[in-house]
Amino acid sequence: MIANITHKRLEKNLIRFFLLTIFLSSCVDKGNKKSNIDFSLQKLSESTFSETISNYSIVKLETAEDSKINVITKVLINNEHIYVLNHWENRQEILIFSLAGDYIDKISSGNNSINSFSGIIDFDIHPVTRDICILDQKQRKLVIYNEEGGFVKSTPINCLAREITYGVKAGRVFTVIHTIQSDAKSDINDEIVLYDENDKPLDTYFEYQKENHPLQNKRITLMKRGDNVMFLKEGTNTLYEIGLKKCDIKSTFTFSKPVLPVNKIYGAFFSGDVDVSQYVYDIDYFESDSILYTTFSSTDGDYIGIFNKESNRSTLYNMLLDPSCKCGIKIEIAGVFQNNFIVQIPRTKIADVLEVLDNERTKCTNDEIFELIDNMKPGENPILLLLELK
């Protein structure tokens, strides 16, 4: 009898071990690991950054009484509209512009109705309904508005979150939430949480551990490649694709380790458990099917890295070493649209940036927009540049 019970227990333990093995292998499929994306400083390109730009367009955002911009933290382009997440000191709002830059409307946290929200930490556009989904971090909820800015619904989430994006797999739309390590109010202790179309928890990935790795300075780690959701895991140099049933390693980044000054804290990419192999900070990136574009900083300066997936080659640019750049300029990523990378440029820097991108002004032939830029006045909204890479 005892032998029979022991045999059954052993059988159950083997089944559990087998199921656990299947689960772990489905979460991180190392067989799908892609080649390394190398942005080592030894590969510093001798060409100019403008040589990578095939074309670009300029959007001058209208400066109206209700559309004044303080700090842009995110830009999305969807269905002929530009959505700008604008941060003020005590409020956040989504400003809606036309593709020509004309102000249309806004969704603001400045009201106290039952449909309001306390703030916007992130937002995304639903790929089918085109509804605007707002992540309210403080009140732990998703607030949905339609394309016209009308309230649709509010859905509570049981985690403290910092990013949201939609993904599509096999025709199914799902929501991906990037969380902050759990506290007393949450029973979720996973970094990535998935919800289905009915706002029900679907899956989780990357359980938080007790060891606290240094984090990147940048908040953005989720982005989309078409309908696929990509995740640059903090504290690592690994890029994952988040799916309904599994998350696959797609690529890894390599950066040079610079000489570090004393008494300065850096976000770090880790190799293995504790071996600190890369030191970079303020990392941001976007990618299309053919190009990966990243900006980052180190003690050696500010860099732009471009990886061509078709040729499997990378180029690295330090704007201070670019012969066409006569001042320190950091081109910040604000969003991505098709094969274009969206960057925001303050009024006072636009002339210098255009010298770097196109000193002959031949890649953008709109003379009227150049005249508007040359005559911009203090207090006007920043410029959006849509850079199309070769």
N, C-alpha and C positions, 0 to 999 in steps of 0.2 A: 504493500500500500504506500509506504513512505517512498519507495523507489519510483512508483508510478507518479506520485505527486512531484517528486524532484524532476522526473523526466518532462512532465508537463510544464513546470516552471522554466526549465532549460529551453524547451521548445518556444515558450512565449518570449523569453529573453532574446532568442535568436531571431524571432520574427520582428521584435522591436528594433533590434540592431540592424536588421535588413532594411526595414522601413526608414530608419534614421539615415542610413547610408544613401538610400534613394533620394530622400529629401535634401540632404546636403549636396549631393551631386547635381540635383536639379537647380538649386539656388545659385551655385557658382560652377558653371561648366567650363573647366579649364581647357577642355578640348577645343573650345571655340576661341581661345586666346589669339589675338592678332599680333602682328609685328609691333615692335617698340617704336614710338614716335619720339625721335631724338631732337631735343632743342639745346644741345650742348653749346656753350659759348665758343668752342673750337670751330663750330660750323657757321660762325658769323659771316653773313653774306657781304661781298664787296659791292654789290649792286645797290641801287637806291630803292627805297620803298615804293616810289611812284611807278617803278617798272613792273610791279605786281598788280597794279590797278589797271584794268582794261577800260573801265568807264565808271562814272559816278553821277549821281543826281543830288540836287540840293533842295531841301524843303525848309522854307522860312515859315516857322510857326507864327500864326497871327497873334499879336499882342492886344487882346481886348481886356476890358475891366475884369471879366470873370475867368480869363485864361492866362493870367500872369504865372510864370513858372519860376519856382525857387530852385529845387533840385530834382532832376530827372533820375529816377532809379530803375525804370524799366520802360521799354517801348515795344508795342506789338502792332503789327499791320494786318488787318483782316477785313475782307469784304469792302475794299475801297475806303476804309477808315484807319486812322492812326490813333492808337490808344496810348496815352502818356501817363505813367504813374508819377505824380508830382507830390513831393514831400515838403510841407512847411513844418515849423517847429511844433505846433500842437494839432495839426490835422494832416490828413492825406486825402488825395482826390485823384480820380481818373479823368483826365481831359481828353475829349474826343475831337479830332480834327479830320478834315478831308485829306486826300493824298496831295492836294495842292497846298495844304497848310492852313486852310480856312477853319476857324473855330466853329464847332457845331454845338457841343453841350458838355456837361460834366456830371460825374457822380461823386458827391462829396460826403464826408463824415460830419459835416457841420450842422446836422439837424438832430432833433431828439425824438423823432417819431418811432413807432414800434418796429419799423422796417430799417432803422438806422444801424450803424456799426461804429465801433469806437475808433477804428483805424484800419489801414490797409498795409499789411506787411508784404503781400504778393497778390497777383491775380492772373487769370488766364481766360481765353476765349474757347467756349465749347465748340468742337470741330463740326458738329451737326446743327445744333440749334442756334449757334452763334451768341448764346447767352454769355454775359460777363460774370465770371465767378470770382468773388473777392474773399481773400483769406483774412479774417479778423483774428489776430493772434490773441489779444487780451481777452476777448469774450469766447474764444475757442469755438468758432463757428464759420461756416461758409455762407455767404450772402450772395444770392443770384439775382441779377438784373437782366432784362432782355436788351436787345440791340438798341431800342429807343430810350433806354434808361429807366424803364418801369420795373418796380419790384416784382420778383417772381416767388422766391421762397428763401427761408433761412434754415440751415441744417447744422445742428451741433456736432462737434467732433471731440472725441475723448482723448485729446493729446494737445500739447503745446507745440505748434508748428511754425515753420519759417518760410516754407516754399510750397507751391502747388502747381501742378501742370496736368493736362489731359493726355492720355495715350489711347491708341486704337490698335487692337489686335483681332484679326479674324472678324472684322465688322463690329466688334464690341468696344464701346467707349468705357474707359475706366479712369479714375482720379488717383493721382500719385501725390502723397503728402510727405514732405521731408520734415521730420519732427526734431524737437530739442529734447535732450535727455530727460526722462520722466521725473516727475516730482510727486508729492503726496496726493495731488488731485487727479493723477492719471494712472491707469493700470496698463498702459502701453509702454513697453521698454524697447521698442524697435525703431531704428532710424528711418526706415521707409515703410509707409502704410498705404495699402491700396484699398479703394472703395469701388463698388460696382455702380451701374447706372441708377440703382435705387438707393444710393447712399449707404449701402450696407458694407461693413468691413469684409474685404475679400482675401487679403494676404498681407504678410509682413516679411521684411528682409532686414538683415544686419542688426542683430541684437546688440544693444549697448553693453560694453564691458566696463569693469571697474577702473581699468587703466584709462587715464585721460590723455589722449594724444593732442598735441598742439593743433589748433584749427587754422584754416586759411582766414585771412582777413576779409575776403569777399564772402558775401552771403550766398551768391548764386552758385549752386552746384548741379541743379536740374536744368536740362534743356532738351529740346526736341530735334531729332533728325527725321524730318517728314512726320510720320505718325508715331515713330518710336521715341521712347523716353530714355535719355542718356543721363547718367549720374556719375559725377566725378567725386568719389568718396573722399571725404576729408581725412587728413592724416595718412593718406596713401598716395600713390601715383597711378592709381588704377581707374579706368573708365569702364562703367558697366552699362548694359542695356537692360532696363527694367521691363519685364513682361508679366503676363497674367499668371503663369505657372512657374516661371524661373527667372533668374537674373544671370546674364552671361558676361564674362569679362570680354571686352571688345578691344581694348588697347591699353598700353601703359606709356607714361611720359618719362622722359629722362631730361633733367636739367643739370647744369654744372653746379658744383659746390663752390661758392665763392669764399674768399677769406672774410671771416666774420669779425667785426669790431667787438670790443668787450662791452658787457652790460647792455646788450640789445636783444630783445626777444623777437623771434621769427616764427611764422607759420612754417611747418616742415612737412615734407613728404617722407614717409617712412619706408624702409626696405626691410622686410622681415618683422620681427617683434619689436626690437629696440634700436636697431642700427640706423642712425640718422645719416642718410646718404645724400639728401638734396636739401638745400635751403633756398626757398623762394617765398615771396609773399605778394599780396594783392593779385592773386591769380584770377583771371577771367577768360572764358573761351566760348566760342560758338562754332558750329560746323554745319556744312551742307553735305550732300552725297559725295562731293569731290574734293572739298577743301576743309581743313580745320584751321581756325584762326584763334590765336591766343595772345593775351597781353599779360605780362608779369613783371615784377621788380626784384632786384637783388642788390647787394652792396655795390655791384658794378654798374647799376643804372636801370632804366626802364626799357623793356624789350617788347617787340612784336614778333611772334613766331607764326609761320605759315607752313602747314604740312599738306602736300599734294598727295592725295590717296591714289591717284592714277599712276603717278611716277614713283610713289613711295619715297619721296625726298622732302626734306624740310629746309627752310631758309629762316634766318634769324636776323632781326634788324634792331640796332640801337640807334634811336633817333638822333642822339647827340653826335654819332659818328657818321650819320648820313650827310654827304656833302651838300645836299639841297636844303638841309635844316640848319638854320643859323641861330636857333634858340632851343631851350628845353621844352619839348611838347610831348605830352602823353595822350595818345588817342584812346579814349575810354570806350568800351563796348556798351551800347545801350540796348541792342536787340539784334534780331536777324530776320530777314525776309527773303525767301527763296535763296538765291545765290548771293544776296547782298548782305553786308554787315552794316548795321546802323550805329553810327557814332554821333554824339552830341558835341557841338563846338560853341563855346561862349563867343559873344560878339567881338570881344577884344582879341581873340585868338584866331579868328577865321582866316585872316589874310596870311598869317604865318603857316597855318595848316595847309592852305591851298598852295603855298610855295613848296611844301613838302610833297603833296600829292600830285600836283600838276602845275609846275612853275610857268609853263607856256600856255596853260588854260586851253588845251586842245582836246582833252578827253570829255569835257562838259562844255557844250557849245551854246548854252543859253546865256546870251549877253545880258538879257533883261534881269535875270536873277543876280548876276555879278554886279550890276548897277545898284540893285536893291541892297546887296550886302555892303558895298562900298559906302552906302549912305545910311547905314544902320545907326540908330541913336542909342544913347545909354538907357538902360532899363528895358530894352526890347528882349523878347524871348530868344533863346538860343537857336542855333541852326542845327538841323539834322542832315547828316551826310549818309547816303546809301552807297557804300563802296562795293563795286563789283570786281572781284578778284579774277585774274586770268586763270 
